[in-house]
Amino acid sequence: MIFSKNFGEIVDGYDLPMLNEREARAAAGFLFAFGMVSFMRSFLIHDFNFTKIFVTFFMIDFFIRIFISPRYAPSLILGRLMVTNQRPEYVTVPQKRFAWSIGFGLSLVMFLLIVVFEIMTPIKIVICIICLVLLFSESALGICLGCKIYPFFSKQTLYCGGDSCQIKTKEPILKISSLQYAIMLFFIILFGIFSYLTLFKQSNINALTPPQKCELGKCQTGKCGN
């Protein structure tokens, strides 16, 4: 793949242009936060105005990353500002550009559905959830899911976040024992049970509570009649 000379940074000790994974991770965190606010407003109160703004910004930001240069993308500039005092974590360009291309494709579809045509379809929710999962995975877990897919299409040497492309054997501090797995599974099951019982109880309360009918002009004062 041929890359623009502006795509990536020349770093001493590396033959290929590199990107700072910490910067990308910080940018993903900002986008995830605003994306979650956008999703909740759309899902809970059906207000898509903020979503239109966010989707447009998201698409433009990723367009700049891919077709111009990451150094000029607003979210990455903000990310660089936040991690400017941290040691850079260098990763190669190809897998990041591939992952960002996935994000740009999803944002383009969302832009057409929400901003241009304003189509009401469940596809918007699915795409939004996928974007949030990708952003959360990179920002909170340090795992670029799009980068994980790229090696299936290319066999070139890559430098990945956390040296995940180079590590073949785990260090002792990274290993998970059977007891740790059991503890994690126990709390997941416990959380699931309490969540189910809480939601089931709330649904029963809602089912037994008769809907109220408000007379004109009285709902604003809190006086409702049956």
Summary of the structure (lengths in Angstrom):
residues: 226
radius of gyration: 22.9
end to end distance: 68.7
largest distance: 76.4
contacts: 593
relative contact order: 0.11
helix: 64%
strand: 4%
